[in-house]
Amino acid sequence: MSTERAVPEMKLALIAITKGGEVLAKKLSSQLEEATLLPKGKKVGETIAENWQDFDGFVFIMAAGIAVRSIAPLLQHKHHDPCVVVMDEKGQHAISLLSGHIGGGNQLAHRIASLTGGKAVITTGSDTLDLAPLDLWAKEQNLHVRSQEKLTMASGTLVNRGYLHIYADIIVKNLPHGLQQTADWTDADIIVSHKNIYPKEVTLFEPRNLVIGVGCNRGTPEIEFEECLNDLLEDTRLCRSSIRNLASIDKKNDEVGLLQFARTNHWHIDFFDKDSINELKNLEISFAALKAVGAIGVAEPTALLSGGTNLLLSRKRKWKNITMAIAQAPFSLSARVRGQANI
């Protein structure tokens, strides 16, 4: 699963402009091991700008208007901006001002308020209505969102209507409040699938549950791996963004083209020795692989081993220098959304 920026792991900066604010900032910095109290001496906006890229979150003990004017020129996108919490110098209110969901601002506000005995002020619609924050839920479920624009529209529909219909062709254990499962994808507001078969206008969440098993000849260049994968995905109509990782035999752990192919796509590779591979049953034996590396195969067995599964979506396919197979790893949806109770 992809890891959410949990508040305890955040690199935090605290900044205050009044004497009372400084007292509170020092107290908080002593309670938060990961926090840095930024020094005074320059204008507030200059101090913030100089440190903006160096921290995951900021706690401003000052008037909200000063904070807003100071950060306005620095804002880029909610997926890149640090979160911002604004607090009064008495610690009575902690306002989640920026990057509340993905950036962890809402949880940070709750955490800071718990230290001061104050109250967290959360204004995001899904939180105030006790609905699932779709962006955070998707990230925690390890779902790739194909279109941020469609995600924003779906989030708006959820807040306005109070629910969304969701269709999934994977296991659904349970869903958070506001998401209702449907058995007909044409009735769905959101589709969760690794299959590249739906119209482009749908809001598609792609689970990262595909493992590509790879065998190759020595010296195969990166470009060939890319071309073969494109062929395979086109034929199988599977989503590239659903690829979790690659897998191969350990004798290929120094194969330059394969390693570069993985790095380019930000995929890790699981390597397995021949003994582990040869323990698998009911697979077609590749006599070429048996002769070359002493294993009954490479692409199919390593995909299955890495995925912890018996389900192959694509049996081994051969090209001149490469073999590939696709396994579907176990994957299920749950209602888990990082909540205030987990602070």
Secondary structure, 3 states (H helix, E strand, C coil): CCCCCCHHHCCEEEEECCHHHHHHHHHHHHHCCCEEECCCCCCHHHHHHHHHHHCCEEEEECCHHHHHHHHHHHCCCCCCCCEEEEECCCCCEEEEEECCCCCCHHHHHHHHHHHHCCEEECCCHHHHCCCCCHHHHHHHCCEEECCHHHHHHHHHHHHHHCCEEEEECCEECCCCCCEEECCCHHHCCEEECCECCCCCCCCEEEECCEEEEEEECCCCCHHHHHHHHHHHHHHHCECHHHEEEEEEEHHHCCCHHHHHHHHHCCCCEEEECHHHHHCCCCCCCCHHHHHHHCCCCCHHHHHHHHHCCCCEEEEEEECCCEEEEEEECCCEECCCCCCHHHC
